[in-house]
């Protein structure tokens, strides 16, 4: 199981779940217009803070290997995951299957 390196969280994701921190949304449009907080969409890009040990496989009873690791920057679905607040910081807990891509 991987855990946060820079931040010590008091949370441990289970199975194939991830704890991620959303990256900041763009404040300006391409044309230079400043967007107020009320119209800015929540970003669908996040940094992985912690990962679970992997999904428990039914047939073998072993754990599947996670393809996402701590520190990866990921893209996830718009309505994926559950938002939580811990020690004044906002995080999203989601399943590995909700990850659409890993930024290289």
PyMOL CGO cylinders between C-alpha atoms (Angstrom):
from pymol import cmd
from pymol.cgo import CYLINDER

trace = [
    CYLINDER, 0.00, 0.00, 0.00, 1.25, 3.46, -0.88, 0.3, 1, 1, 1, 1, 1, 1,
    CYLINDER, 1.25, 3.46, -0.88, 0.64, 6.40, 1.38, 0.3, 1, 1, 1, 1, 1, 1,
    CYLINDER, 0.64, 6.40, 1.38, 1.12, 10.13, 1.17, 0.3, 1, 1, 1, 1, 1, 1,
    CYLINDER, 1.12, 10.13, 1.17, 4.73, 11.25, 1.23, 0.3, 1, 1, 1, 1, 1, 1,
    CYLINDER, 4.73, 11.25, 1.23, 4.54, 15.02, 1.63, 0.3, 1, 1, 1, 1, 1, 1,
    CYLINDER, 4.54, 15.02, 1.63, 1.33, 14.97, 3.66, 0.3, 1, 1, 1, 1, 1, 1,
    CYLINDER, 1.33, 14.97, 3.66, 0.58, 12.62, 6.51, 0.3, 1, 1, 1, 1, 1, 1,
    CYLINDER, 0.58, 12.62, 6.51, -3.12, 11.91, 6.19, 0.3, 1, 1, 1, 1, 1, 1,
    CYLINDER, -3.12, 11.91, 6.19, -5.16, 10.17, 8.81, 0.3, 1, 1, 1, 1, 1, 1,
    CYLINDER, -5.16, 10.17, 8.81, -7.01, 8.25, 6.14, 0.3, 1, 1, 1, 1, 1, 1,
    CYLINDER, -7.01, 8.25, 6.14, -6.26, 4.93, 4.45, 0.3, 1, 1, 1, 1, 1, 1,
    CYLINDER, -6.26, 4.93, 4.45, -8.17, 4.09, 1.25, 0.3, 1, 1, 1, 1, 1, 1,
    CYLINDER, -8.17, 4.09, 1.25, -9.47, 0.52, 0.97, 0.3, 1, 1, 1, 1, 1, 1,
    CYLINDER, -9.47, 0.52, 0.97, -9.32, -1.91, -1.96, 0.3, 1, 1, 1, 1, 1, 1,
    CYLINDER, -9.32, -1.91, -1.96, -9.02, -0.12, -5.32, 0.3, 1, 1, 1, 1, 1, 1,
    CYLINDER, -9.02, -0.12, -5.32, -9.79, 3.36, -4.00, 0.3, 1, 1, 1, 1, 1, 1,
    CYLINDER, -9.79, 3.36, -4.00, -7.64, 6.49, -4.30, 0.3, 1, 1, 1, 1, 1, 1,
    CYLINDER, -7.64, 6.49, -4.30, -7.47, 9.73, -2.33, 0.3, 1, 1, 1, 1, 1, 1,
    CYLINDER, -7.47, 9.73, -2.33, -6.79, 12.64, -4.68, 0.3, 1, 1, 1, 1, 1, 1,
    CYLINDER, -6.79, 12.64, -4.68, -6.43, 16.39, -4.36, 0.3, 1, 1, 1, 1, 1, 1,
    CYLINDER, -6.43, 16.39, -4.36, -7.95, 18.46, -7.16, 0.3, 1, 1, 1, 1, 1, 1,
    CYLINDER, -7.95, 18.46, -7.16, -5.60, 20.82, -8.99, 0.3, 1, 1, 1, 1, 1, 1,
    CYLINDER, -5.60, 20.82, -8.99, -6.59, 24.48, -9.31, 0.3, 1, 1, 1, 1, 1, 1,
    CYLINDER, -6.59, 24.48, -9.31, -9.09, 25.48, -12.01, 0.3, 1, 1, 1, 1, 1, 1,
    CYLINDER, -9.09, 25.48, -12.01, -8.24, 28.03, -14.66, 0.3, 1, 1, 1, 1, 1, 1,
    CYLINDER, -8.24, 28.03, -14.66, -9.04, 31.58, -13.59, 0.3, 1, 1, 1, 1, 1, 1,
    CYLINDER, -9.04, 31.58, -13.59, -9.06, 33.04, -17.10, 0.3, 1, 1, 1, 1, 1, 1,
    CYLINDER, -9.06, 33.04, -17.10, -10.44, 32.00, -20.46, 0.3, 1, 1, 1, 1, 1, 1,
    CYLINDER, -10.44, 32.00, -20.46, -8.19, 31.78, -23.51, 0.3, 1, 1, 1, 1, 1, 1,
    CYLINDER, -8.19, 31.78, -23.51, -9.39, 35.27, -24.45, 0.3, 1, 1, 1, 1, 1, 1,
    CYLINDER, -9.39, 35.27, -24.45, -8.22, 36.65, -21.10, 0.3, 1, 1, 1, 1, 1, 1,
    CYLINDER, -8.22, 36.65, -21.10, -11.60, 36.99, -19.37, 0.3, 1, 1, 1, 1, 1, 1,
    CYLINDER, -11.60, 36.99, -19.37, -11.34, 36.46, -15.61, 0.3, 1, 1, 1, 1, 1, 1,
    CYLINDER, -11.34, 36.46, -15.61, -13.85, 33.89, -14.35, 0.3, 1, 1, 1, 1, 1, 1,
    CYLINDER, -13.85, 33.89, -14.35, -15.46, 34.33, -10.92, 0.3, 1, 1, 1, 1, 1, 1,
    CYLINDER, -15.46, 34.33, -10.92, -15.56, 31.32, -8.57, 0.3, 1, 1, 1, 1, 1, 1,
    CYLINDER, -15.56, 31.32, -8.57, -19.31, 30.89, -9.11, 0.3, 1, 1, 1, 1, 1, 1,
    CYLINDER, -19.31, 30.89, -9.11, -18.97, 29.99, -12.81, 0.3, 1, 1, 1, 1, 1, 1,
    CYLINDER, -18.97, 29.99, -12.81, -15.69, 28.07, -12.68, 0.3, 1, 1, 1, 1, 1, 1,
    CYLINDER, -15.69, 28.07, -12.68, -16.14, 24.33, -13.12, 0.3, 1, 1, 1, 1, 1, 1,
    CYLINDER, -16.14, 24.33, -13.12, -14.47, 21.97, -10.69, 0.3, 1, 1, 1, 1, 1, 1,
    CYLINDER, -14.47, 21.97, -10.69, -11.32, 20.62, -12.27, 0.3, 1, 1, 1, 1, 1, 1,
    CYLINDER, -11.32, 20.62, -12.27, -11.26, 17.00, -13.36, 0.3, 1, 1, 1, 1, 1, 1,
    CYLINDER, -11.26, 17.00, -13.36, -7.50, 16.83, -12.90, 0.3, 1, 1, 1, 1, 1, 1,
    CYLINDER, -7.50, 16.83, -12.90, -6.00, 15.76, -9.58, 0.3, 1, 1, 1, 1, 1, 1,
    CYLINDER, -6.00, 15.76, -9.58, -2.85, 14.57, -7.88, 0.3, 1, 1, 1, 1, 1, 1,
    CYLINDER, -2.85, 14.57, -7.88, -2.92, 11.15, -6.20, 0.3, 1, 1, 1, 1, 1, 1,
    CYLINDER, -2.92, 11.15, -6.20, -2.25, 11.49, -2.46, 0.3, 1, 1, 1, 1, 1, 1,
    CYLINDER, -2.25, 11.49, -2.46, -2.84, 7.87, -1.35, 0.3, 1, 1, 1, 1, 1, 1,
    CYLINDER, -2.84, 7.87, -1.35, -3.82, 4.52, -2.88, 0.3, 1, 1, 1, 1, 1, 1,
    CYLINDER, -3.82, 4.52, -2.88, -5.42, 1.40, -1.50, 0.3, 1, 1, 1, 1, 1, 1,
    CYLINDER, -5.42, 1.40, -1.50, -3.80, -2.06, -1.71, 0.3, 1, 1, 1, 1, 1, 1,
    CYLINDER, -3.80, -2.06, -1.71, -5.76, -3.08, -4.82, 0.3, 1, 1, 1, 1, 1, 1,
    CYLINDER, -5.76, -3.08, -4.82, -9.03, -4.83, -5.61, 0.3, 1, 1, 1, 1, 1, 1,
    CYLINDER, -9.03, -4.83, -5.61, -9.60, -8.25, -4.07, 0.3, 1, 1, 1, 1, 1, 1,
    CYLINDER, -9.60, -8.25, -4.07, -10.00, -10.71, -6.97, 0.3, 1, 1, 1, 1, 1, 1,
    CYLINDER, -10.00, -10.71, -6.97, -12.92, -13.12, -6.63, 0.3, 1, 1, 1, 1, 1, 1,
    CYLINDER, -12.92, -13.12, -6.63, -11.42, -16.14, -8.39, 0.3, 1, 1, 1, 1, 1, 1,
    CYLINDER, -11.42, -16.14, -8.39, -8.00, -16.22, -6.73, 0.3, 1, 1, 1, 1, 1, 1,
    CYLINDER, -8.00, -16.22, -6.73, -8.57, -14.25, -3.54, 0.3, 1, 1, 1, 1, 1, 1,
    CYLINDER, -8.57, -14.25, -3.54, -5.42, -12.24, -4.26, 0.3, 1, 1, 1, 1, 1, 1,
    CYLINDER, -5.42, -12.24, -4.26, -5.12, -8.47, -4.62, 0.3, 1, 1, 1, 1, 1, 1,
    CYLINDER, -5.12, -8.47, -4.62, -4.97, -6.93, -8.09, 0.3, 1, 1, 1, 1, 1, 1,
    CYLINDER, -4.97, -6.93, -8.09, -2.12, -4.56, -8.80, 0.3, 1, 1, 1, 1, 1, 1,
    CYLINDER, -2.12, -4.56, -8.80, -2.91, -0.81, -8.86, 0.3, 1, 1, 1, 1, 1, 1,
    CYLINDER, -2.91, -0.81, -8.86, -1.93, 0.98, -12.08, 0.3, 1, 1, 1, 1, 1, 1,
    CYLINDER, -1.93, 0.98, -12.08, -2.01, 4.39, -10.38, 0.3, 1, 1, 1, 1, 1, 1,
    CYLINDER, -2.01, 4.39, -10.38, 0.62, 5.40, -7.83, 0.3, 1, 1, 1, 1, 1, 1,
    CYLINDER, 0.62, 5.40, -7.83, 1.11, 8.24, -5.34, 0.3, 1, 1, 1, 1, 1, 1,
    CYLINDER, 1.11, 8.24, -5.34, 2.21, 11.43, -7.09, 0.3, 1, 1, 1, 1, 1, 1,
    CYLINDER, 2.21, 11.43, -7.09, 0.53, 10.65, -10.44, 0.3, 1, 1, 1, 1, 1, 1,
    CYLINDER, 0.53, 10.65, -10.44, -1.55, 13.38, -12.05, 0.3, 1, 1, 1, 1, 1, 1,
    CYLINDER, -1.55, 13.38, -12.05, -4.83, 11.86, -13.23, 0.3, 1, 1, 1, 1, 1, 1,
    CYLINDER, -4.83, 11.86, -13.23, -7.96, 12.81, -15.15, 0.3, 1, 1, 1, 1, 1, 1,
    CYLINDER, -7.96, 12.81, -15.15, -11.26, 11.51, -13.78, 0.3, 1, 1, 1, 1, 1, 1,
    CYLINDER, -11.26, 11.51, -13.78, -14.96, 11.64, -14.65, 0.3, 1, 1, 1, 1, 1, 1,
    CYLINDER, -14.96, 11.64, -14.65, -16.97, 14.77, -13.90, 0.3, 1, 1, 1, 1, 1, 1,
    CYLINDER, -16.97, 14.77, -13.90, -19.31, 13.12, -11.41, 0.3, 1, 1, 1, 1, 1, 1,
    CYLINDER, -19.31, 13.12, -11.41, -16.87, 10.53, -10.05, 0.3, 1, 1, 1, 1, 1, 1,
    CYLINDER, -16.87, 10.53, -10.05, -15.90, 10.04, -6.44, 0.3, 1, 1, 1, 1, 1, 1,
    CYLINDER, -15.90, 10.04, -6.44, -16.96, 11.44, -3.10, 0.3, 1, 1, 1, 1, 1, 1,
    CYLINDER, -16.96, 11.44, -3.10, -15.69, 14.74, -1.76, 0.3, 1, 1, 1, 1, 1, 1,
    CYLINDER, -15.69, 14.74, -1.76, -14.42, 14.75, 1.83, 0.3, 1, 1, 1, 1, 1, 1,
    CYLINDER, -14.42, 14.75, 1.83, -12.83, 17.38, 4.03, 0.3, 1, 1, 1, 1, 1, 1,
    CYLINDER, -12.83, 17.38, 4.03, -10.01, 16.35, 6.35, 0.3, 1, 1, 1, 1, 1, 1,
    CYLINDER, -10.01, 16.35, 6.35, -7.97, 18.71, 8.51, 0.3, 1, 1, 1, 1, 1, 1,
    CYLINDER, -7.97, 18.71, 8.51, -9.28, 21.71, 6.57, 0.3, 1, 1, 1, 1, 1, 1,
    CYLINDER, -9.28, 21.71, 6.57, -8.29, 20.32, 3.16, 0.3, 1, 1, 1, 1, 1, 1,
    CYLINDER, -8.29, 20.32, 3.16, -10.70, 19.01, 0.50, 0.3, 1, 1, 1, 1, 1, 1,
    CYLINDER, -10.70, 19.01, 0.50, -10.04, 15.64, -1.11, 0.3, 1, 1, 1, 1, 1, 1,
    CYLINDER, -10.04, 15.64, -1.11, -11.88, 13.25, -3.43, 0.3, 1, 1, 1, 1, 1, 1,
    CYLINDER, -11.88, 13.25, -3.43, -12.06, 9.51, -2.81, 0.3, 1, 1, 1, 1, 1, 1,
    CYLINDER, -12.06, 9.51, -2.81, -12.69, 7.51, -5.98, 0.3, 1, 1, 1, 1, 1, 1,
    CYLINDER, -12.69, 7.51, -5.98, -12.23, 4.05, -7.42, 0.3, 1, 1, 1, 1, 1, 1,
    CYLINDER, -12.23, 4.05, -7.42, -9.37, 3.28, -9.75, 0.3, 1, 1, 1, 1, 1, 1,
    CYLINDER, -9.37, 3.28, -9.75, -11.95, 2.47, -12.44, 0.3, 1, 1, 1, 1, 1, 1,
    CYLINDER, -11.95, 2.47, -12.44, -13.10, 6.14, -12.34, 0.3, 1, 1, 1, 1, 1, 1,
    CYLINDER, -13.10, 6.14, -12.34, -9.66, 7.26, -13.54, 0.3, 1, 1, 1, 1, 1, 1,
    CYLINDER, -9.66, 7.26, -13.54, -9.81, 8.07, -17.25, 0.3, 1, 1, 1, 1, 1, 1,
    CYLINDER, -9.81, 8.07, -17.25, -6.09, 8.73, -17.87, 0.3, 1, 1, 1, 1, 1, 1,
    CYLINDER, -6.09, 8.73, -17.87, -2.72, 9.34, -16.25, 0.3, 1, 1, 1, 1, 1, 1,
    CYLINDER, -2.72, 9.34, -16.25, -0.76, 12.38, -17.38, 0.3, 1, 1, 1, 1, 1, 1,
    CYLINDER, -0.76, 12.38, -17.38, 2.79, 11.51, -18.41, 0.3, 1, 1, 1, 1, 1, 1,
]
cmd.load_cgo(trace, "trace")
